[in-house]
Amino acid sequence: MDPEVSLLLQCPPGGLPEEQVRAELSPAYDRRPLSEGDKAIAAIWESRLQAQPWLFDASKFRLHSVTLAPTGSPGPQLLLRLGLTSYRDFLGTNWSSSAAWLQQQGAADWGDKQAYLADPLGVGAALVTADDFLVFLRRSQQVAEAPGLVDVPGGHPEPQALCPGDSPLHKDLPGELVVHELFSSVLQEICDESVRRFQEMDMWAELCPSAKGAIFLYNRVRGSPT
């Protein structure tokens, strides 16, 4: 397997519907604070902002662990244990040059190599067309992660979608609503990135006005920005 990829868990063939997934949120599932504080994370963030001023921080769900129930067990089959983190912390831990060292420290200090990492939960879709093609997108150059590389439609589910404000609290995020946000956010990413962002591709300049109008109308009917 490619060293950039690891498999955490594989669900049964056919996947799991929303009602078979449960989320448990707790501060115990947050990233462990570093002994020296967040100075290094803050410094990385400030450096990023200077080079990429379009970046913005936001809360994210943190994936602490996941459990799949034995086949045939009653009730929800998949349990997600989630904390809260931020995009700033993600860039300052997982995406930093010290990520491997942080994993070593986490294993030594807590018996958990992910203890000091933000580990934000993302969503992505293997989108298959009616004629059996997979949909891939080229990432913008104005992103912090993997600029310009090819990706699947995806992103991050947002705690603020359930609890507006800069600092949502675990107690204000009911598990069933979090699960719904996970499922609905990936559908929204498919609509936003696969259709609306077509305007950002070079091919947009080759469309005649009637084709552009059809896409604008489609977006309006779906309630997406034009």
C-alpha positions as CSV (number, residue, x, y, z in Angstrom):
1,M,0.0,0.0,0.0
2,D,1.1,3.6,-0.7
3,P,2.9,4.9,2.5
4,E,0.7,8.0,2.3
5,V,-2.4,5.9,2.9
6,S,-3.5,3.8,5.8
7,L,-6.8,2.0,6.4
8,L,-8.4,2.7,9.8
9,L,-11.6,0.7,9.3
10,Q,-13.6,-1.0,6.6
11,C,-17.3,-1.1,6.8
12,P,-19.4,-4.0,5.4
13,P,-20.0,-4.2,1.7
14,G,-22.6,-1.7,0.7
15,G,-21.7,0.7,3.5
16,L,-23.8,1.8,6.4
17,P,-26.9,4.1,6.3
18,E,-27.1,7.1,8.6
19,E,-29.3,5.3,11.2
20,Q,-26.6,2.7,11.7
21,V,-24.0,5.3,12.7
22,R,-23.6,6.9,16.2
23,A,-21.4,9.7,17.3
24,E,-20.2,10.3,20.9
25,L,-18.7,13.7,21.7
26,S,-16.6,14.4,24.7
27,P,-13.7,16.7,25.7
28,A,-11.8,13.5,26.6
29,Y,-11.5,12.9,22.8
30,D,-9.8,16.3,22.1
31,R,-6.2,16.7,21.2
32,R,-3.9,16.5,24.2
33,P,-2.3,19.9,24.9
34,L,1.5,20.1,24.3
35,S,3.6,20.6,27.5
36,E,5.1,23.8,26.1
37,G,1.7,25.1,25.0
38,D,0.5,26.1,21.6
39,K,3.3,28.6,20.7
40,A,4.7,26.4,17.9
41,I,1.2,25.9,16.5
42,A,0.5,29.6,16.6
43,A,3.8,30.4,14.9
44,I,3.1,28.0,12.1
45,W,-0.4,29.6,11.7
46,E,1.0,33.1,11.5
47,S,3.6,32.1,9.0
48,R,0.9,30.4,6.9
49,L,-1.3,33.5,7.0
50,Q,1.5,35.7,5.8
51,A,2.1,33.4,2.8
52,Q,-1.6,32.5,2.2
53,P,-3.8,35.3,3.6
54,W,-6.9,33.7,2.2
55,L,-6.8,31.0,4.9
56,F,-9.2,31.1,7.8
57,D,-9.5,29.1,11.0
58,A,-12.7,27.2,12.0
59,S,-13.7,24.5,14.4
60,K,-13.6,20.9,13.2
61,F,-14.6,17.5,14.6
62,R,-11.7,15.5,15.8
63,L,-11.7,11.7,15.2
64,H,-10.4,10.1,18.4
65,S,-11.4,6.5,17.6
66,V,-14.0,4.4,15.8
67,T,-15.5,1.0,16.6
68,L,-17.5,-1.3,14.3
69,A,-19.9,-3.7,16.1
70,P,-19.8,-7.4,15.3
71,T,-22.0,-8.5,12.4
72,G,-25.5,-9.2,13.6
73,S,-25.3,-7.0,16.7
74,P,-28.5,-4.9,17.4
75,G,-28.5,-1.2,17.2
76,P,-26.1,1.2,15.4
77,Q,-23.1,-0.6,13.9
78,L,-20.5,2.2,13.8
79,L,-19.5,4.3,16.8
80,L,-17.5,7.5,16.2
81,R,-15.8,9.0,19.2
82,L,-15.3,12.7,18.4
83,G,-13.7,15.7,20.1
84,L,-13.3,19.2,18.8
85,T,-10.3,20.8,17.1
86,S,-9.5,23.5,14.6
87,Y,-8.1,24.0,11.2
88,R,-5.2,26.0,12.7
89,D,-4.3,23.1,15.0
90,F,-4.5,20.8,12.0
91,L,-1.9,22.8,10.0
92,G,0.2,23.1,13.2
93,T,0.3,19.4,14.0
94,N,-0.7,16.9,11.3
95,W,0.5,19.1,8.4
96,S,3.6,20.4,10.1
97,S,7.2,19.2,9.6
98,S,7.2,18.0,13.3
99,A,4.2,15.6,12.8
100,A,6.4,12.5,13.1
101,W,8.0,13.8,16.3
102,L,4.6,14.6,17.7
103,Q,3.5,11.0,17.1
104,Q,6.6,9.7,18.9
105,Q,5.9,12.0,21.8
106,G,2.3,11.0,21.9
107,A,3.2,7.3,22.0
108,A,5.8,8.0,24.8
109,D,3.6,10.2,26.9
110,W,0.2,8.7,26.4
111,G,0.5,5.4,24.7
112,D,-1.3,7.0,21.7
113,K,0.8,8.3,18.8
114,Q,-2.2,10.5,17.7
115,A,-2.6,12.2,21.1
116,Y,-1.0,15.5,20.1
117,L,-2.4,15.6,16.6
118,A,-5.5,17.5,15.6
119,D,-6.8,14.7,13.4
120,P,-9.9,16.6,12.0
121,L,-12.6,14.3,10.6
122,G,-13.0,14.8,6.8
123,V,-15.6,13.5,4.4
124,G,-15.0,12.4,0.8
125,A,-17.0,10.7,-1.9
126,A,-16.1,8.1,-4.6
127,L,-18.6,9.6,-7.0
128,V,-19.5,7.3,-9.9
129,T,-21.3,8.6,-13.0
130,A,-24.2,6.8,-14.7
131,D,-21.7,5.5,-17.3
132,D,-19.3,4.1,-14.7
133,F,-16.7,6.9,-14.6
134,L,-15.2,8.2,-11.3
135,V,-15.2,11.9,-10.7
136,F,-12.0,13.6,-9.7
137,L,-11.2,17.2,-9.2
138,R,-8.1,19.3,-9.4
139,R,-7.5,21.2,-6.2
140,S,-7.1,24.9,-6.3
141,Q,-3.6,26.5,-5.8
142,Q,-5.1,28.6,-3.1
143,V,-5.5,25.9,-0.5
144,A,-3.2,24.9,2.4
145,E,-3.3,21.2,1.7
146,A,-2.0,19.5,-1.5
147,P,-2.5,22.5,-3.8
148,G,-2.9,21.7,-7.4
149,L,-3.2,17.9,-6.9
150,V,-6.1,15.7,-8.0
151,D,-8.7,14.8,-5.4
152,V,-12.2,13.4,-4.9
153,P,-15.1,15.7,-3.9
154,G,-14.9,16.3,-0.1
155,G,-14.1,18.5,2.8
156,H,-14.8,18.8,6.5
157,P,-18.2,18.6,8.3
158,E,-18.7,21.8,10.3
159,P,-19.6,22.0,14.0
160,Q,-20.7,25.6,13.3
161,A,-23.5,24.1,11.1
162,L,-25.1,22.8,14.3
163,C,-24.0,25.4,16.8
164,P,-23.2,28.9,15.3
165,G,-20.3,30.7,16.9
166,D,-16.6,30.6,17.0
167,S,-16.2,28.1,19.9
168,P,-18.9,25.4,19.9
169,L,-19.1,23.2,23.0
170,H,-19.3,19.4,23.1
171,K,-22.5,19.6,25.1
172,D,-24.2,21.7,22.5
173,L,-23.6,19.1,19.7
174,P,-26.1,16.2,20.0
175,G,-24.7,13.0,18.5
176,E,-27.6,12.3,16.2
177,L,-27.3,15.8,14.6
178,V,-23.6,15.4,14.3
179,V,-24.1,12.1,12.3
180,H,-26.6,13.9,10.1
181,E,-24.1,16.7,9.5
182,L,-21.5,14.1,8.4
183,F,-23.8,12.6,5.8
184,S,-25.3,15.9,4.6
185,S,-22.0,17.6,4.3
186,V,-20.5,15.1,1.9
187,L,-23.6,15.5,-0.3
188,Q,-23.2,19.3,-0.2
189,E,-19.5,18.9,-1.1
190,I,-20.5,16.9,-4.2
191,C,-22.9,19.6,-5.3
192,D,-20.6,22.5,-4.6
193,E,-17.4,21.0,-6.0
194,S,-18.7,18.9,-8.9
195,V,-21.2,21.4,-10.3
196,R,-20.7,25.0,-9.0
197,R,-16.9,24.9,-9.2
198,F,-17.1,24.0,-12.9
199,Q,-17.1,27.8,-13.4
200,E,-13.5,27.9,-12.0
201,M,-12.2,25.5,-14.6
202,D,-10.5,26.5,-17.9
203,M,-13.3,24.8,-19.8
204,W,-15.8,27.5,-18.5
205,A,-14.3,29.9,-21.0
206,E,-15.2,27.5,-23.8
207,L,-18.9,27.3,-23.0
208,C,-21.4,29.2,-25.0
209,P,-23.8,31.6,-23.2
210,S,-26.7,29.0,-23.3
211,A,-24.6,26.4,-21.6
212,K,-23.4,28.8,-18.9
213,G,-27.0,29.9,-18.4
214,A,-28.1,26.2,-17.9
215,I,-25.5,25.7,-15.2
216,F,-26.5,29.0,-13.4
217,L,-30.2,27.9,-13.5
218,Y,-29.3,24.4,-12.2
219,N,-27.4,26.0,-9.2
220,R,-30.4,28.3,-8.5
221,V,-32.8,25.4,-8.5
222,R,-30.6,23.5,-6.2
223,G,-30.2,26.5,-3.9
224,S,-26.4,26.7,-4.4
225,P,-24.5,29.9,-4.9
226,T,-24.1,31.0,-8.5
